[in-house]
C-alpha cells in the first residue's frame, strides 16, 4: 500500500515505515537546530571575548547558575578547605 507521496505506509516486517521516517526526520531537524544554536552560542562567546570578558569564566558562572544554591555552597566550602590545606 502506498500513500499520496509514493511511500509505503504499511508496516514492513512489523515496522511502520512512515512512523519511523517521521521520527528520524524530526531528530534530524532538531540536530540541525542544535547545530545552529551552538553556532549562535559560539558567536556570543566571541562577542564577550572582544568586549574584554573571559569566556571560560562566563561558562563557569552559567554552570553554577544551573545548580541548587546548597550544592554551590557545599562546593565553595570544600574548595576553600582544600585551598587552605594546600596553603593557597
Protein Blocks (a to p, Z undefined) as FASTA:
>chain_A
ZZfkopafbdeehiafklmmmmmmmmmmmmmmmmmmmmmmmmmmmmmmmnopafklmmmm
mmmmmpcfklmmmmmmmmmmmmmmnoZZ
